[in-house]
Amino acid sequence: MKRYVRCVWAILLLFFFSTGIEGPAQPKGAAAHHSQDLFLFDFGKGPAEKDYVKVNEASAYQNGKGYGFSRAGNAVCKKTQKKEALKKDYCVVNRTAFLAVLSPGEYRVTVFASSHGELKLYAEGEEMGTIPAGAKGSSAEKAFTVTVEDGRLDLEWKGPQPKVYAVEISKVYRFDFGDGPLASGFIPIDAQSAYTPLKGYGFDDTTKVTCTDRGIADPLRSDFCIPDGTAFTVDLPDGQYHVRLITGDARAKTNMDVRANGMIQLYSFGAEAGGYNEKTFPIHISGGRLSIQALAARTAPRLNALVLMKTAYHVTDDKTTVFLAGDSTVSDYEPGYTPMAGWGQFLGGYFSDEIVIDNQAKRARSAKSFVDERSLDTILNRMKRGDYLLIQFGINDAGQDPARHTDPYTTFQEYLRTYINKAREKGGRPVLVTSQSKRTYDEKGVFYNSIGEYPNAMRQLGREMNVPVLDLNKKSIDYYNEIGVEATKNVFMFLEPGESPNYPDGIQDRVHVHEFGANQLARLVTEEIADMNMYPLKHSLKK
């Protein structure tokens, strides 16, 4: 089935790339075979923003031109005194539509507009949403997806004196992996789908790919491909993307790691037999190419579906992201580990909606191995000016494994300097977090530091580099001593046999913590943020 549909897709692609149909002009960075994939329009009287096509009162729609107003005489374009990109000018679009020639498919459309009343947006005759009266910043930017079937997108605005500043239109890529029935609206990918520059997507080495169909009703989840040591590559215009992956197998457990352009994006990603999991991650692409590697973790990797959606240039990001770099005591855990948890899982509950937590902490990592595996690069790729990076290591640095070991006052501090300097280069705010102590106490039941010199080395470096240090090591010891030895069993992973289906034989773990304990550690972290008057992050703590 998918082989037949693949041939149809190839014919359609060749048609649109070889015919004389002329669409809107493209930004310089767009690949030649993506001339029907990205369209940037800057509305108004002033000069066009870099790589954008100018739309003004003279932009009447013509088939040969590929874009323009249905009634150009009804558009009035003006300049503003603003200096921000795409806000320097605009067009008031009364009783006229904006038309653009596009190849059939699904597109992500972002409209930058405002009005002194509520502004309704329409695409292909359907209402796509509203922009509030007097909206500014991100509230004056509306993104939606629309399917174009007739080769032309029609956009309309209905409201009092609608001001349109810009429109971005980008192709949405949807890939269905496997040799079963094709899901509607998806591009078929099977074991013979080799990458070619003309096609712009496919496996780098198809000899390392096998595909399977389990025959269930859902065409998107029934089948999958297993790439054994090869990447799936897609040529794309540069920019920020959201990448959504679906994995699962009707008959077997799945668990894999996912790298994108060499950076770990999804860690221990999978599902139980008969279950499916889907996750989305952001990535900034430069160089015009996305390379997805699905790597075996506890099982062979399985790719069921992949969806790529571009974020418009110049969008306003009003939220601050707090990135977490750390080990298992910080990381998120899959349901199969419950009730074991890391404090990063609970941190978001202490902040308002202005804060987004991006927990990149991973089990068994040290300050060294986190850098070596390029997990820090993943954070830096996503980071924007004003974001925070909380850094906690020490437990695994103390081990003798050469892939992870660091010395407190030499290599440990050297690696931490890398985190600090790289974050600052991106305009981020680095914060050091001393590792919480393990469940270690003396004969009198008094808890003490069990992370060696690593917390003190971190404190010293914080003073040297003028970096805030959240002293979770000291706060955790004080907390353990406050509640007493017996009560700390509720903090750490102490379970009786049969108490949890994930630990049928019980467990006594003096390093890793229970969900209750993880929540308490997150509370201690936020108390440190408040006590240190760490602005502006302190402002976003819930009262």
N, C-alpha and C positions, 0 to 999 in steps of 0.2 A: 504493500500500500504506500509506504513512505517513499519508496524508490520512484514510483510513478509521480507522486506529488512533487518530489524533488526535481524531477525533469520539468514539470510545469513551472515551478519557481524559477528555474534557470532560464527558461524561455522568456518569462516575464521580465526578469532582470536584464537580460540581454536586449530586450525590446526597448526598455526605458533608457538604457545606457547608449543605445546606438541610433535611436530615432532623432529626428530634428526638433522634437518638442523642447521648447526653451523655457526653463523655469527661472525663478529668481536667482540673481547673482549670489555667489557663495563667498564666505570668508576665506582669506588666503590660506589658512591652515587646514582647510577641508581637503581630504583625499579626493582624487579625481573620480573614483567609483562611488563616492558618497555625495555626488552633486545633487542628489534628490533626497538628502537626509537631514540637512540643517539649513535653516533660513533665518536671517537676522534682519529685522526691519527697525529703523530709527525714524520716528515720526516727528515732523516739525520743520521750521524754517532755517535752522542753523546747519552747519556742516555735519555730515554723518559721523557717528561714533566709529572708531577704528573697527574695521572688518564688517560693519553694518551697511545695509542698503538704505539709502535715504528715501523716505516717503513724504511727499508734500502735496500742495494743492494741485500741482500739475500731474500727479500720479494717477492717471486714468487707467483702468484695467484694459489691457489688450492681450489677445491670445499670444502674440509673438513675444511680448514683454514678460508675461507670466505672473504679474501681480499688479495691484492697484485698486483704486476706489471704483465701486460700481457707478457712483455719481460723484465725480471729482469736484463738481461745482458746489457740492454741499459740505465740503471740508474746508475749514479755515485754520491755517497753521500759524503759530506764533513762537516767539522766543521767551525765555524766562531769565531771571538773574541768578539762577542756581548753577553750581559748578559740578554737581555730582554727575557721574556717567548716566546717560539716558534721561536726565531730568532738565537738560538745558533748553529744550524746546518740546512742543507738542502740537497735535492737531485736534481741533474740536470736530467730531464726526457726527453730524446731525443727519439722520435719514439717509445714510449711505453705508454700504457694506464694504469690507476689505476682502478682496479675493486673491487667492494664491494657487497656482497650478502645482499639484503634488501628485506623485505616483500613488496608486491605491495602497492603503495600509493604515496602521495606527500611528498617531503622532501625539507628542506632548507639546501643548501650547501654553506659553506663559504670556500673560497680558499685563503690561504696566499702564495703569489708567487711574483716573480719579474723576469725581464729580461732586457738586455741592449737595446732591441728593443720592439716593441709592442707585447704583449702576448695575444693570443686569447684562450678563454676557451670553451671547448665543453663538453656537457653532453648528453648521449644517442644519440650521433651523431649530435646534434643541437648546434649551437653557442650560448653561454650564455652571452657573453660580452667580454670586453678586459681590460687588465691592462696596463697602459701607460708605455712607455720606461723609465727605471730608477726610477720607482715609489717607494715611501717610505710612511711609516705611513698608514693612512686609504686608500690612493690611491693604495696601494699594497694589499688590501683586497677586494675580490669580492664576494658578496653574491647573490644567485639566487635560485629560486624554480624550481624543476624538478619532473616530474611524472615518477615513476618506474612501469612498467607493467609486465616485464618478470622475476622479482626476482633478478635482478642484475643491479647495477649502473656502467656505464662506463664513466670515466673522462679522458679527453685528453687536452694537452697543445700544442699550435703551435706557435712557435716563436724562436728567436735565444737563445740557451742555457737557457731554462726555469728552474729557481730555484724554487722548491716547498718546503715551510717550514712546512705547516700543512694543513689539511683538516678537517673540522667539518661537520657532516651530522646529521640533526635532523628531526624527523617526524613533519609534519604540521598537526594539528588537526583542522578539520572542522565539526561543528555540526549544523544540520538543525533541528529547533524546530517546533513541530506541528504535526498534523495527516493528512496533505495533501500529495501531491506527493513530492518525495525526489529530492532535487537539486543534480546534478551530482557531484561526488567526495566528498560528505558530509556524515557524520555518522548520521543516523536518531535518533531523540530524541522525545519521546511522553510522555504522562502522566504516562505510566507504566515503564519508563526508570529509574529504581532505581539504585543507586550506589552499586556496589559490589567490593571487593578488587581484584577479578580475572579480572573483566572487566576494572576497573580503572577509571570509569566515571559514572555519573548519578546524579539524584536528591537525596538529603539526605532523604526526606520524600515525597513519591509520593502521599500520601493522600491529600497533600496541593497543588497539581498541576492540572490545567485544560488546555486543548489545543483546539485550534479552527482553522478551515480553512475557508478563505473567498472565495475561488474558483477563484482567479484571475490567470492570465497566468504565473506570475513569481513564481516558486515553492519555492524560498528562502524567499520571502516576503508575499506570500499568507497566510501562516499559522504561528502560534506562540503558545507559552506556557505562561501561567500566573502562576508563582510560588508565592503562598500566604504564605509567612513566612518560606520558605525553600530555601536552597542553592543548586546550581549545582556545583558539585565537580569533579575535574579532577586530577588524579595522574600524576605528571610530574617530570622529572629530575630537580634538583635545577639549578637555573640560571636566567638570564634576559630574559623576554618575552615581546612581543608585543601582546596585546589582542584587537581584533576587535569585536565590537558588532553591530548588526543591530536590530533596533526596528521600529515598525510602525504597523498601522492597516488600512485596506482599508475603514473602516466604522467609526472609532472613533479616537479622539485625544489621543496621548500617552505622558506621562511625568512621569519619574521615576528617582530615584537616584540609583547608582550602587556602591556597595562595593566589593572589592576583598581582601580576607584574612583579613576582618574586616576594611579595610581602604577605605574611600570614593575616588572613582576614577572618576566617572562621576556624575555631579550634574545637576538636572533639565534637564535630557536627554530625548528627545522625538521628536514628530513631529505632525503636524496638521492632521486631519482626511484625509485619502487617501494619506498621505505623509509618507516618511520613512527617517530615520536618521541613519548614521553609524559613529562611532568614534573609534579611536584606542588609547590605553594608554599603557605605559610601566609599568612593575612591576618586582621586583626581588623576586623570589620564593626560600624560604629555608624551609626544612622540607618535600619536595617532594609532595606538594599538593597545588592546586589552588581552592579556594572556591569563587564562584560568587554569590552574593546576589543582586537580582533585587528588589528594594523596592518602594512601592507606594509613589508618590509625589502628583501631582495633579490628577493622574489617577492610575488605577491598572497597574502594570508593565507588559510589553510584551517582551519576548525574541523570536526573529525570527531566528537569527543565531549568532554563536560564532566561531571565528577563532583564534587559538593560534599558534604563531610562535616564536621560540627561537632565541635569539641573540647569536652569537658564543662567547665563552670564549676568552678573551685576544684581542678582537677587539680594534682598536684605535678610541677613541672618540675625535676628534679635536675641537669640538664645546663646548662653555661654555653655561651652562643653567642659566638663571636668574629666580628663583622661586619667586612668589608673594604670600604672605599670608596677607589677609586683608578682608574687608567687601564689601558691595555693591558698594561703590564709586570706588573700584579697579577692581571689578569682570567683567568677560565677561557676555554679555546678549544675550538671544535668540532673533530671529527675531520678536517675538511677543511683545517685549518691545521697539523696535526701535521707536524713536531715542534716548531713554535712553541708557547710556553706562557708563562703568567704564574706568578710565585712563589706566588700564592694557591692555585693548583691543588695544590701540594705541601705546604702548611702543615699540613694535618690529619694528615699522616703522622708528624709530630713530637710529637703530643699523644696522651694516653690517650683512652679512650672517653668521659670526662667532658666533653670539649670538642667542640662542633659548630662547624664553619666555615661561615659563610654569606657567600659571595663575591659581592658586588654590584658589584665593579669592572667597568668597561666600557671598551672601546677608544675612544680619542680624547677622553676626558673630562678636564676641568680641575676645579679646586675650585669654579669658578663654574658651569659647565654641568651638573655632577653635581647641584647644588642646584636649578638652574633647571628641569631635566627631572623633578624630584621623586624622583630615586633616593634621596636622603637620607630623604625621607618614607617610602619603602618600608622602609628600615632601622628608622626610629623606630616604624613601625607594628608591627614584629615584636619590637622590643627589650623585654626585661624587666629588672627590677632585678638588677644584678650582671653583666650582659653587657658585653662589650668592643666598642669601635669603633676599629679601626686605620685611620688616615687617611693616604694617600700621594698627593700631587699635586705638580706642578711642571713636568713636561716640556711638557704642552700649555698650561699657563698662560703659558709664555714666548712662544708664538706670537702672531701679530698678528690672528688671527681674533677679532673683537669678541665673538662668542658664547662664547669660551673665555678670552680674555686677562685676566690679573690682574697687578697690580704687586706685587712681592715684599713691600714694607713697608707697603703700604696695603690695596688690595682683596684681595690674597691672604690676608693675616692677618685681614681682616674676615670673609671667607668661612670660614676655619678656626675663628674664634670661634663662628660659627653652628653648626658641627659639634659643637664642644666643649660649648657651652651647651645645645644641644638634647639631646645625649646625657646630660648631667648631669641635666637636667629629668626624664628617664625613669629615672633611677637607674643609668644606664650608666657605664662607665669609658672615657673617650676616651684614645687613645694616638696621638701623631703619629709618622709614619715618614718620614724624609727619603728622597727618591727616589734609587735607585741611579744611579751615573754611567753615561754611555754609553761606548762603546769609543773613548775619545779619549786619546791619549798624545802626548808631545813627541818631538823628534828623538832623544832618548836612550832612548826606550821607556818613559818614566815616565808612568803614568796620572795624570790630574788631573780635578777636578770640571768637568762640562760642563752643569750644570743652573743656572748663574748664581747669583743670590743667594737663590733659593728655599729651598735647604736651611738656609742661615743664618737666613733669616727665620722658618723653622719652629722652629729651635733657640731663637731669641729669644722667640718666642711661648710656647714650652713653659715657659721660665723664668718668664715674666710670669704665666702662668695656672696654674702648678704642674701641668703635664701631662707625663707621661713622654714622652721623645723617643727612639725607636729610630733610631740614626744609621746607616741602611743606606747612605747616601751615602758616609760615611767607610769603613764596613766593606767595601763593594764595591770602592772604590779600593785599599784595602789588599790585598784578595784578588786583584785583577787584577795588582797589582805583585808579589805573591808568586808567582803562577804564570807570569807573563811574557806578552809580546805574542802569541806564536804560540799558546800554550795557550788564550788567550781566544777564539780562533776556535771552540773547542768549547763555550764559554759562550754566545756570540751565534749568530745565525742565519747561519752561513756554510756553505753547501752547494754541492757541485759539481753540474753538470748531470747529470741522471739519478740522483742520489743519493736523491731522494725523489719519489714520484709526485705529491705536492702542489706540488712546485716543479721541474717538468721541466727548466727552463732554469737551475736553480741560483739562489742568492740570497746576497747579502752585505749584511747588515743590522747596523748598529752600535748600534741602539737596542733591538730586540726580541731575546729570548733563546730558546735551544734548551731542550728539556726538561731536559737536564743542567744548564744554567745556571740555570733556574728553580728547580730543586731546591737548588742551591747557595745561591741568594739566600734561599730559605725557611730554609735552615739558618742563615744569617747573622742573619736576623730572630730566630730562636729563641735564638741565642747572646746576642743583645742582651737578650732577655727574661730570660735566666738571669743575665747579668752585672749587670743592673740590679736584681736581686732583686725582680722585679715579681710580688708576691704578690697574690692567690692563684693567678694564672695559671702562675707558675713551678712550682707543685706538680704541675701536670698534664702537664708535659713528660716524655716517655719518657726513662728512664735510659739 
